[in-house]
Amino acid sequence: MRRKLAKAAVVMAGIAAIAGSTAVTAQAADGTPIKVASFEQCRGWGDAMKAQGLIKGYHCDNMNAAQQWYLTPVY
């Protein structure tokens, strides 16, 4: 249990440092897919926004041949 909490804290700190949470929140507010670096980053951001109650759920999509990942919020 401690490991999971420590890992969650590290993920949240990384999200805050990388995302500039206001930009991600503003973009997520209108349902626009958010480009992310990897599937892991997509899950981290999605889980964080869901935990904060900003969204009900999310999808991590690999939308193109360039293997770019996008987070799509669900309200």
C-alpha positions as CSV (number, residue, x, y, z in Angstrom):
1,M,0.0,0.0,0.0
2,R,2.8,2.4,0.8
3,R,4.4,1.8,-2.5
4,K,1.2,2.6,-4.4
5,L,0.8,5.8,-2.4
6,A,4.4,6.8,-3.0
7,K,4.1,6.0,-6.7
8,A,0.9,8.1,-6.9
9,A,2.7,11.0,-5.2
10,V,5.5,10.8,-7.7
11,V,3.1,10.7,-10.7
12,M,1.1,13.7,-9.3
13,A,4.3,15.7,-8.9
14,G,5.4,14.9,-12.4
15,I,2.0,15.8,-13.8
16,A,2.1,19.1,-12.0
17,A,5.6,19.9,-13.2
18,I,5.1,18.8,-16.8
19,A,1.5,19.7,-17.5
20,G,1.1,23.2,-16.1
21,S,-2.2,22.0,-14.8
22,T,-4.2,25.1,-15.8
23,A,-3.4,24.5,-19.5
24,V,-4.4,20.8,-19.3
25,T,-7.6,21.6,-17.3
26,A,-8.6,24.4,-19.7
27,Q,-8.1,22.1,-22.7
28,A,-9.9,19.2,-21.0
29,A,-12.8,21.5,-20.2
30,D,-13.9,21.7,-23.8
31,G,-13.4,18.0,-24.5
32,T,-10.5,18.5,-26.9
33,P,-8.0,15.6,-27.0
34,I,-4.8,16.4,-25.2
35,K,-1.5,15.3,-26.8
36,V,0.7,13.4,-24.4
37,A,4.1,11.8,-24.6
38,S,3.2,8.2,-23.8
39,F,0.5,5.8,-22.7
40,E,1.8,6.0,-19.1
41,Q,1.6,9.8,-19.1
42,C,-1.9,9.6,-20.5
43,R,-3.0,7.3,-17.7
44,G,-1.3,9.6,-15.1
45,W,-3.1,12.7,-16.3
46,G,-6.4,11.0,-16.8
47,D,-6.3,9.4,-13.3
48,A,-5.3,12.7,-11.7
49,M,-8.1,14.7,-13.4
50,K,-10.6,11.9,-12.5
51,A,-9.4,12.0,-8.8
52,Q,-9.9,15.7,-8.7
53,G,-13.5,15.3,-10.0
54,L,-12.8,17.3,-13.2
55,I,-13.9,14.4,-15.5
56,K,-15.9,11.2,-15.1
57,G,-13.5,9.2,-17.2
58,Y,-11.1,9.3,-20.1
59,H,-9.7,7.5,-23.1
60,C,-6.1,7.1,-24.1
61,D,-5.9,6.9,-27.9
62,N,-3.1,6.3,-30.4
63,M,-4.6,8.3,-33.2
64,N,-2.1,8.2,-36.0
65,A,0.8,6.4,-37.6
66,A,3.4,8.6,-35.8
67,Q,2.4,6.7,-32.6
68,Q,1.3,9.9,-30.8
69,W,-0.9,9.4,-27.8
70,Y,-3.9,11.6,-26.9
71,L,-6.0,11.8,-23.7
72,T,-9.7,12.4,-24.4
73,P,-11.8,13.4,-21.4
74,V,-15.3,12.0,-20.8
75,Y,-17.8,14.2,-18.8
